[in-house]
Amino acid sequence: MARGGKAFKAVAKGMAVVASAAAVIERRRRAAMAADFHETLHPVSPVDPVGQVDPAAAPAVRPLPGPRAAAVPAEAAVVPAGPSGPAAAPVPVAAPPASAVAPAPIAAPTAAAPLPPHGHFGRPATPAEAVPWGLRVAAESTWRLLLLGAALYVVFYIVDMLRLVAFAVLASLLISALLEPTVSWLRRHGVPRSLAAGGVFMSGLAGIGLVGWFVVWQVTTNLETVTSKVKAGVDQLRDWLITGPLHLTEQQITDFANQITKAISTNSEQITSASITGAQIAVEVLTAVLLAFFTTFFLLYDGERIWNWALRGLPRHSRYAMAGAGPKAWATLTAYVRGTVCVAFIDAVCIGVGIQLLGVPMALPLAVIIFLGAFVPLVGALVTGTVAVLIALVTTTPWTALMVLVVLIAVQQIEGHVLQPLILGRAVRVHPLGVVLGVAAGSIIGGIGGAIVAVPLIAVTNTVVTHLRRRNEAGQAVFTALEAAREAATRPHPPTP
């Protein structure tokens, strides 16, 4: 816990340093952009030390000519003499209006163009502009990814500290997803909410209790038979070590057994501490189970109000998006749990029938263990099925154990190529490689519980992200259509002939 606290403090300090550096970089970039924009709108004019414009450096521009009188012929401007006297004075002809006279073009500047503010042509205004665009994008993406990774590390650290609560909530969500359709069906047929939730919850609890009692009963019933067969298998192994290709002696086997006994007696303190740790783990598991049952009942009884309360805790602009993503995520989780139960049941029946036909003892308890292990997709049934292989190895012949292994591999191939695509393909929509990597990462982070919840978490996250992306695309399409309609409405229509 002390190492975890130091690591958390180090990560927090690193996050603060990265955030401050990112803020400084962002402020400098915005200041440079604002300066460039200001220079573009208001170019700097060359001035003298007094602050006046330098006429020598300023570009020489010819002033615009004013309106002039139109040129008329001489004979039109003078009235010829008449018989009554001399010629009349010239009559001036009025000039056309200023709007009718085209202005003269502005002359090009004759002086040299002024230097840029930094004093050199071809050099960017700020150092940030000299960095290639791809490198700038990579740098900004990198520090954002670092912040995101640090945030995820903090989240996982908090979840690890509260792992009992986290696993209890996740287990209650999986159980509620399995039982909630029954509660909804009862409520649609007029059963009160409290009675429907309580009845389904008690039925599920009774089913789990019956399964546990059946496994314990089968194990205690066949324990003596299995123990005697294990002893016989150990004797056979000892005879094989003596008479087999290894050619060990009785003294060597006895010395090896004595070394094992001595190692056990020497490490009695570690074994005792391990037993104490096991007792603590048992207490924690019992607490988590009770908390999961309690949470499951309230999710079945008042799940809709709990979801509305969770939505009120989100920012206002995110509520509508998550309100649409929540039901889709719940439908995905429900379909996943149903499909997983169906696949696990088929695996347990096939493997149980196979080991029963091969004469392996405790076929029914082994089938139940395989059913529980199949909740981890692709690898769960195979891992729990190795228990059947070991029991077949110590109680029967190696050939029988090999046949049990063949049955396990065949059932796993059927699950991976037939059952998973048909039953879980539409619900999960995750590639098998993603499933395997998710199970591996979940087992590393959270052990068996992490391996169980990894795939449904990936499936729900995929559903939520897909819904939000489609919602954004639909909103962008609607905005584009509205802008096009507005432009078409404001565009002047050609006059009709």
C-alpha positions as CSV (number, residue, x, y, z in Angstrom):
1,M,0.0,0.0,0.0
2,A,3.0,2.4,0.8
3,R,4.5,1.7,-2.7
4,G,1.1,2.3,-4.2
5,G,0.8,5.6,-2.4
6,K,4.2,6.7,-3.6
7,A,3.5,5.7,-7.1
8,F,0.2,7.6,-7.0
9,K,1.9,10.7,-5.8
10,A,4.6,10.4,-8.5
11,V,1.9,10.0,-11.2
12,A,0.0,13.0,-9.8
13,K,3.2,15.2,-9.9
14,G,4.0,14.0,-13.4
15,M,0.4,14.9,-14.5
16,A,0.7,18.4,-13.0
17,V,4.1,19.0,-14.7
18,V,2.7,17.8,-18.1
19,A,-0.5,19.8,-17.7
20,S,1.4,23.0,-16.8
21,A,3.8,22.6,-19.8
22,A,0.9,21.9,-22.1
23,A,-0.8,25.1,-20.8
24,V,2.3,27.2,-21.5
25,I,2.7,25.8,-25.0
26,E,-0.9,26.4,-25.7
27,R,-0.8,30.0,-24.5
28,R,2.3,30.7,-26.6
29,R,0.8,29.2,-29.6
30,R,-2.4,31.3,-29.2
31,A,-0.4,34.5,-28.6
32,A,1.6,33.8,-31.8
33,M,-1.5,33.2,-33.8
34,A,-3.1,36.3,-32.5
35,A,0.0,38.4,-33.4
36,D,0.0,37.0,-36.9
37,F,-3.7,37.7,-37.3
38,H,-3.2,41.3,-36.0
39,E,-0.3,41.9,-38.4
40,T,-2.4,40.6,-41.3
41,L,-5.2,43.0,-40.5
42,H,-3.0,46.0,-39.6
43,P,0.4,45.9,-41.4
44,V,3.2,47.9,-39.8
45,S,4.1,51.1,-41.6
46,P,7.7,52.3,-41.5
47,V,8.1,55.2,-39.0
48,D,10.9,57.6,-38.1
49,P,12.2,58.0,-34.6
50,V,9.7,60.8,-33.9
51,G,6.8,58.4,-34.7
52,Q,5.8,59.9,-38.1
53,V,5.6,58.0,-41.3
54,D,8.8,58.1,-43.3
55,P,7.9,59.4,-46.7
56,A,11.1,58.0,-48.2
57,A,10.3,54.5,-47.1
58,A,6.6,54.6,-47.7
59,P,5.4,53.5,-51.1
60,A,4.8,56.3,-53.5
61,V,1.2,56.2,-54.7
62,R,-0.2,58.7,-57.2
63,P,-3.3,60.4,-55.9
64,L,-6.6,59.7,-57.6
65,P,-7.6,62.3,-60.2
66,G,-10.7,64.3,-59.6
67,P,-13.6,64.8,-62.0
68,R,-12.7,66.7,-65.2
69,A,-14.8,68.6,-67.8
70,A,-15.4,66.5,-70.9
71,A,-13.4,67.5,-73.9
72,V,-15.6,69.1,-76.6
73,P,-14.7,70.3,-80.1
74,A,-13.9,74.0,-80.6
75,E,-16.6,74.6,-83.1
76,A,-19.1,73.3,-80.7
77,A,-17.8,75.5,-77.8
78,V,-18.0,78.9,-79.7
79,V,-21.2,80.3,-81.2
80,P,-20.6,81.9,-84.6
81,A,-21.2,85.7,-85.1
82,G,-24.5,86.8,-86.3
83,P,-25.7,89.9,-88.1
84,S,-26.5,91.9,-85.0
85,G,-23.0,92.0,-83.5
86,P,-19.8,90.2,-82.6
87,A,-19.5,86.6,-81.7
88,A,-21.0,85.6,-78.4
89,A,-18.8,84.4,-75.4
90,P,-18.0,80.7,-75.3
91,V,-20.6,78.7,-73.5
92,P,-19.1,76.1,-71.1
93,V,-20.4,72.6,-71.5
94,A,-21.3,70.8,-68.2
95,A,-19.2,67.9,-67.2
96,P,-20.8,64.5,-66.8
97,P,-21.5,63.3,-63.2
98,A,-18.7,61.8,-61.2
99,S,-20.3,58.3,-61.3
100,A,-20.0,58.3,-65.1
101,V,-16.3,58.9,-65.0
102,A,-14.1,55.8,-64.5
103,P,-11.4,56.3,-61.9
104,A,-7.8,55.9,-63.0
105,P,-6.0,52.8,-61.8
106,I,-3.8,53.1,-58.7
107,A,-0.1,53.1,-59.6
108,A,2.1,50.3,-58.3
109,P,4.4,51.2,-55.4
110,T,7.7,52.6,-56.5
111,A,9.6,52.1,-53.2
112,A,11.0,48.8,-51.9
113,A,8.6,46.6,-49.8
114,P,9.1,47.0,-46.1
115,L,10.9,44.2,-44.1
116,P,8.8,41.9,-42.0
117,P,8.7,42.6,-38.2
118,H,11.4,40.0,-37.4
119,G,13.7,41.6,-40.0
120,H,14.3,38.6,-42.4
121,F,12.4,37.4,-45.4
122,G,11.4,33.7,-45.4
123,R,11.7,33.3,-41.6
124,P,8.5,32.4,-39.6
125,A,7.1,35.0,-37.3
126,T,7.3,32.6,-34.3
127,P,9.5,29.6,-33.5
128,A,6.4,27.4,-33.3
129,E,5.7,28.0,-37.0
130,A,9.1,26.7,-37.9
131,V,8.2,23.2,-36.5
132,P,6.8,20.9,-39.2
133,W,3.1,20.4,-39.0
134,G,3.3,16.6,-38.6
135,L,5.7,16.9,-35.7
136,R,3.5,19.5,-34.0
137,V,0.5,17.2,-34.3
138,A,2.5,14.2,-33.0
139,A,3.7,16.2,-30.0
140,E,0.3,17.5,-29.0
141,S,-1.3,14.1,-29.5
142,T,1.5,12.6,-27.3
143,W,1.0,14.7,-24.3
144,R,-2.8,14.3,-24.5
145,L,-2.2,10.5,-24.7
146,L,0.1,10.8,-21.6
147,L,-2.6,12.6,-19.7
148,L,-5.2,10.0,-20.7
149,G,-2.9,7.2,-19.7
150,A,-2.2,8.8,-16.3
151,A,-6.0,9.3,-15.8
152,L,-6.6,5.6,-16.6
153,Y,-3.9,4.6,-14.2
154,V,-5.5,6.6,-11.4
155,V,-8.9,5.0,-12.3
156,F,-7.4,1.5,-12.2
157,Y,-5.6,2.3,-8.9
158,I,-8.8,3.4,-7.3
159,V,-10.7,0.3,-8.6
160,D,-7.9,-1.9,-7.2
161,M,-8.3,-0.2,-3.8
162,L,-12.0,-0.8,-3.9
163,R,-11.9,-4.1,-5.7
164,L,-14.5,-5.7,-3.5
165,V,-17.0,-3.1,-4.3
166,A,-16.1,-3.0,-8.0
167,F,-16.4,-6.8,-8.4
168,A,-19.6,-6.9,-6.4
169,V,-21.1,-4.2,-8.6
170,L,-19.9,-5.8,-11.9
171,A,-21.2,-9.3,-10.8
172,S,-24.6,-7.8,-9.8
173,L,-24.8,-6.1,-13.2
174,L,-24.2,-9.5,-15.0
175,I,-26.7,-11.3,-12.8
176,S,-29.3,-8.5,-13.2
177,A,-28.8,-8.6,-17.0
178,L,-29.7,-12.3,-16.8
179,L,-32.7,-11.9,-14.5
180,E,-34.1,-8.5,-15.6
181,P,-36.0,-9.7,-18.7
182,T,-38.0,-12.0,-16.5
183,V,-38.9,-9.2,-14.1
184,S,-40.0,-7.0,-17.1
185,W,-42.1,-9.8,-18.4
186,L,-43.9,-10.3,-15.1
187,R,-44.5,-6.5,-14.7
188,R,-46.0,-6.4,-18.2
189,H,-48.4,-9.1,-17.1
190,G,-49.6,-7.1,-14.1
191,V,-47.4,-8.4,-11.3
192,P,-46.4,-5.6,-8.9
193,R,-42.8,-4.4,-9.1
194,S,-41.8,-5.5,-5.6
195,L,-43.3,-9.0,-6.0
196,A,-41.7,-9.5,-9.4
197,A,-38.3,-8.4,-8.3
198,G,-38.4,-10.3,-5.0
199,G,-39.7,-13.5,-6.6
200,V,-37.1,-13.5,-9.5
201,F,-34.3,-12.6,-7.0
202,M,-35.2,-15.4,-4.6
203,S,-35.6,-17.9,-7.5
204,G,-32.1,-17.0,-8.8
205,L,-30.6,-17.3,-5.3
206,A,-32.3,-20.7,-4.9
207,G,-30.9,-21.8,-8.2
208,I,-27.4,-20.8,-7.3
209,G,-27.7,-22.5,-3.9
210,L,-28.9,-25.8,-5.6
211,V,-26.0,-25.8,-8.0
212,G,-23.5,-25.3,-5.1
213,W,-25.2,-28.0,-3.0
214,F,-25.1,-30.4,-6.0
215,V,-21.4,-29.9,-6.5
216,V,-20.5,-30.3,-2.9
217,W,-22.7,-33.4,-2.6
218,Q,-21.2,-35.1,-5.7
219,V,-17.6,-34.3,-4.5
220,T,-18.2,-35.7,-1.0
221,T,-20.0,-38.8,-2.4
222,N,-17.1,-39.7,-4.7
223,L,-14.3,-38.5,-2.5
224,E,-13.3,-41.9,-1.2
225,T,-13.3,-43.5,-4.6
226,V,-11.3,-40.7,-6.1
227,T,-8.8,-40.8,-3.1
228,S,-8.3,-44.5,-3.5
229,K,-7.8,-44.2,-7.2
230,V,-5.3,-41.3,-6.7
231,K,-3.3,-43.6,-4.3
232,A,-3.4,-46.3,-6.9
233,G,-2.2,-43.9,-9.5
234,V,0.6,-42.7,-7.3
235,D,1.7,-46.3,-6.8
236,Q,1.6,-46.9,-10.5
237,L,3.7,-43.8,-11.1
238,R,6.2,-45.0,-8.5
239,D,6.5,-48.4,-10.2
240,W,6.9,-46.7,-13.6
241,L,9.8,-44.6,-12.2
242,I,11.5,-47.7,-11.0
243,T,10.9,-50.1,-13.9
244,G,10.5,-47.4,-16.7
245,P,13.2,-45.8,-18.8
246,L,14.4,-43.6,-15.9
247,H,15.5,-46.6,-13.8
248,L,15.3,-44.8,-10.4
249,T,15.9,-46.8,-7.2
250,E,13.8,-47.0,-4.1
251,Q,16.3,-45.0,-2.1
252,Q,16.2,-42.1,-4.6
253,I,12.4,-42.0,-4.5
254,T,12.5,-42.1,-0.7
255,D,15.1,-39.3,-0.5
256,F,13.0,-37.2,-2.9
257,A,9.9,-37.7,-0.7
258,N,11.9,-36.8,2.4
259,Q,13.1,-33.6,0.8
260,I,9.5,-32.7,0.0
261,T,8.6,-33.3,3.7
262,K,11.6,-31.3,4.9
263,A,10.7,-28.4,2.6
264,I,7.1,-28.4,3.9
265,S,8.3,-28.4,7.6
266,T,10.9,-25.7,6.9
267,N,8.4,-23.4,5.2
268,S,5.7,-24.0,7.8
269,E,5.6,-20.2,8.6
270,Q,5.0,-19.4,5.0
271,I,2.3,-22.1,4.7
272,T,0.7,-20.8,7.9
273,S,0.7,-17.2,6.6
274,A,-0.7,-18.5,3.3
275,S,-3.5,-20.2,5.2
276,I,-4.2,-17.0,7.1
277,T,-4.2,-15.1,3.8
278,G,-6.6,-17.7,2.4
279,A,-8.9,-17.1,5.4
280,Q,-8.8,-13.4,4.7
281,I,-9.6,-14.0,1.1
282,A,-12.5,-16.2,2.1
283,V,-13.9,-13.5,4.3
284,E,-13.5,-10.9,1.5
285,V,-15.2,-13.2,-1.0
286,L,-18.1,-13.8,1.4
287,T,-18.5,-10.0,1.9
288,A,-18.4,-9.4,-1.9
289,V,-21.0,-12.1,-2.4
290,L,-23.4,-10.6,0.1
291,L,-22.8,-7.1,-1.4
292,A,-23.5,-8.5,-4.9
293,F,-26.8,-10.0,-3.8
294,F,-27.9,-6.8,-2.1
295,T,-27.0,-4.7,-5.2
296,T,-28.7,-7.2,-7.5
297,F,-32.0,-6.9,-5.7
298,F,-32.1,-3.2,-5.9
299,L,-31.1,-3.2,-9.5
300,L,-34.0,-5.5,-10.3
301,Y,-36.4,-3.5,-8.1
302,D,-35.4,0.1,-8.9
303,G,-33.0,0.0,-11.8
304,E,-34.7,2.6,-13.9
305,R,-34.6,5.2,-11.1
306,I,-30.9,4.4,-10.4
307,W,-30.2,5.0,-14.0
308,N,-32.0,8.4,-14.0
309,W,-30.1,9.4,-10.9
310,A,-26.8,8.5,-12.6
311,L,-27.8,10.6,-15.6
312,R,-28.4,13.7,-13.4
313,G,-24.8,13.5,-12.3
314,L,-23.5,14.0,-15.9
315,P,-23.0,17.4,-17.5
316,R,-26.1,18.8,-19.1
317,H,-24.9,18.6,-22.6
318,S,-24.0,14.9,-22.2
319,R,-27.3,13.7,-20.7
320,Y,-29.2,13.3,-24.0
321,A,-26.4,11.4,-25.6
322,M,-25.9,9.0,-22.7
323,A,-29.7,8.6,-22.3
324,G,-29.7,7.1,-25.7
325,A,-26.5,5.0,-25.3
326,G,-27.6,3.5,-21.9
327,P,-30.5,1.3,-23.2
328,K,-28.3,0.1,-26.1
329,A,-25.5,-0.8,-23.7
330,W,-27.9,-2.6,-21.4
331,A,-29.4,-4.5,-24.4
332,T,-25.8,-5.6,-25.4
333,L,-25.0,-6.7,-21.9
334,T,-28.3,-8.7,-21.6
335,A,-27.7,-10.4,-25.0
336,Y,-24.1,-11.2,-24.0
337,V,-25.1,-12.8,-20.7
338,R,-27.8,-14.9,-22.3
339,G,-25.5,-16.0,-25.1
340,T,-22.7,-16.9,-22.6
341,V,-25.1,-18.9,-20.5
342,C,-26.2,-20.8,-23.6
343,V,-22.7,-21.5,-24.8
344,A,-21.5,-22.5,-21.3
345,F,-24.4,-24.9,-21.0
346,I,-23.6,-26.5,-24.3
347,D,-20.0,-26.9,-23.4
348,A,-20.7,-28.4,-20.1
349,V,-23.2,-30.9,-21.5
350,C,-20.9,-32.0,-24.3
351,I,-17.8,-32.4,-22.1
352,G,-19.7,-34.0,-19.3
353,V,-21.2,-36.6,-21.6
354,G,-17.8,-37.3,-23.1
355,I,-16.0,-37.8,-19.8
356,Q,-19.0,-39.9,-18.5
357,L,-18.7,-42.2,-21.5
358,L,-14.9,-42.5,-21.0
359,G,-15.5,-43.7,-17.4
360,V,-14.0,-40.7,-15.6
361,P,-15.4,-40.4,-12.0
362,M,-17.3,-37.3,-10.9
363,A,-18.5,-36.4,-14.4
364,L,-21.4,-34.2,-13.1
365,P,-19.4,-32.0,-10.7
366,L,-16.7,-31.6,-13.4
367,A,-19.5,-30.6,-15.9
368,V,-20.7,-27.9,-13.4
369,I,-17.1,-26.6,-13.0
370,I,-16.7,-26.4,-16.7
371,F,-20.0,-24.6,-17.0
372,L,-18.8,-21.9,-14.5
373,G,-15.4,-21.7,-16.3
374,A,-17.1,-21.2,-19.7
375,F,-18.1,-17.7,-18.6
376,V,-14.6,-16.7,-19.7
377,P,-14.9,-16.9,-23.5
378,L,-12.7,-19.1,-25.6
379,V,-10.3,-20.2,-22.9
380,G,-12.5,-20.8,-19.8
381,A,-13.8,-24.2,-20.6
382,L,-10.4,-25.4,-21.7
383,V,-8.7,-24.3,-18.5
384,T,-11.3,-25.8,-16.2
385,G,-11.4,-28.9,-18.4
386,T,-7.8,-29.7,-17.5
387,V,-9.1,-30.7,-14.1
388,A,-11.0,-33.5,-15.8
389,V,-7.8,-34.5,-17.6
390,L,-5.8,-34.6,-14.4
391,I,-8.5,-36.7,-12.6
392,A,-8.6,-39.0,-15.6
393,L,-4.8,-39.3,-15.5
394,V,-4.7,-40.3,-11.8
395,T,-7.8,-42.4,-11.7
396,T,-7.7,-44.2,-15.1
397,T,-5.1,-44.8,-17.8
398,P,-3.1,-42.2,-19.7
399,W,-5.0,-43.2,-22.9
400,T,-8.2,-42.2,-21.2
401,A,-6.7,-38.8,-20.2
402,L,-5.6,-38.3,-23.7
403,M,-9.1,-39.0,-25.0
404,V,-10.5,-36.5,-22.5
405,L,-8.1,-33.9,-23.8
406,V,-9.2,-34.6,-27.4
407,V,-12.9,-34.1,-26.3
408,L,-12.0,-30.7,-24.7
409,I,-10.2,-29.5,-27.8
410,A,-13.0,-30.6,-30.1
411,V,-15.6,-28.8,-28.0
412,Q,-13.5,-25.7,-27.9
413,Q,-13.2,-25.7,-31.7
414,I,-16.9,-26.0,-32.0
415,E,-17.4,-23.2,-29.6
416,G,-14.9,-20.9,-31.3
417,H,-16.1,-21.5,-34.9
418,V,-19.8,-22.2,-34.5
419,L,-21.3,-21.3,-31.2
420,Q,-19.5,-17.9,-30.6
421,P,-20.3,-16.5,-34.1
422,L,-23.9,-17.7,-34.1
423,I,-24.9,-16.9,-30.6
424,L,-22.6,-14.1,-29.4
425,G,-21.6,-12.6,-32.7
426,R,-24.5,-10.2,-33.0
427,A,-24.4,-9.2,-29.3
428,V,-20.6,-8.7,-28.8
429,R,-19.4,-7.6,-32.3
430,V,-15.8,-7.9,-31.2
431,H,-13.1,-9.7,-33.2
432,P,-11.8,-13.0,-31.6
433,L,-8.4,-11.4,-31.3
434,G,-9.9,-8.6,-29.3
435,V,-11.6,-11.1,-27.1
436,V,-8.4,-13.0,-26.4
437,L,-6.4,-9.8,-25.7
438,G,-9.2,-8.5,-23.5
439,V,-9.3,-11.7,-21.5
440,A,-5.5,-11.7,-21.1
441,A,-5.4,-8.0,-20.0
442,G,-8.4,-8.6,-17.6
443,S,-6.7,-11.6,-16.0
444,I,-3.5,-9.6,-15.5
445,I,-5.3,-6.6,-14.0
446,G,-8.0,-8.3,-11.9
447,G,-7.4,-12.1,-11.9
448,I,-10.3,-14.4,-12.5
449,G,-12.8,-11.6,-12.0
450,G,-11.1,-9.4,-14.5
451,A,-11.1,-12.2,-17.1
452,I,-14.8,-12.6,-16.6
453,V,-15.8,-9.0,-16.9
454,A,-13.3,-8.0,-19.6
455,V,-15.3,-9.1,-22.6
456,P,-18.7,-7.7,-21.6
457,L,-16.9,-4.4,-20.7
458,I,-15.3,-4.3,-24.2
459,A,-18.7,-5.1,-25.8
460,V,-20.6,-2.4,-23.9
461,T,-17.8,0.2,-24.6
462,N,-17.9,-0.7,-28.3
463,T,-21.7,-0.2,-28.3
464,V,-21.6,3.1,-26.5
465,V,-18.8,4.5,-28.7
466,T,-20.6,3.3,-31.9
467,H,-23.9,5.0,-30.8
468,L,-22.2,8.3,-30.0
469,R,-20.3,8.3,-33.3
470,R,-23.4,7.7,-35.3
471,R,-25.2,10.3,-33.3
472,N,-22.5,12.9,-34.1
473,E,-22.6,11.9,-37.7
474,A,-26.4,12.3,-37.9
475,G,-26.2,15.6,-36.2
476,Q,-23.5,16.8,-38.6
477,A,-25.7,15.6,-41.5
478,V,-28.7,17.5,-40.2
479,F,-26.6,20.7,-39.7
480,T,-25.3,20.5,-43.2
481,A,-28.8,20.0,-44.7
482,L,-30.1,23.0,-42.7
483,E,-27.2,25.2,-43.9
484,A,-27.8,24.1,-47.5
485,A,-31.5,24.9,-47.2
486,R,-30.7,28.3,-45.7
487,E,-28.3,29.2,-48.5
488,A,-30.9,28.1,-51.1
489,A,-33.6,30.3,-49.4
490,T,-31.4,33.4,-49.3
491,R,-30.0,33.0,-52.9
492,P,-31.8,35.4,-55.3
493,H,-33.9,33.6,-57.9
494,P,-33.6,34.5,-61.6
495,P,-36.4,36.6,-62.9
496,T,-39.1,34.7,-64.7
497,P,-39.6,35.7,-68.4
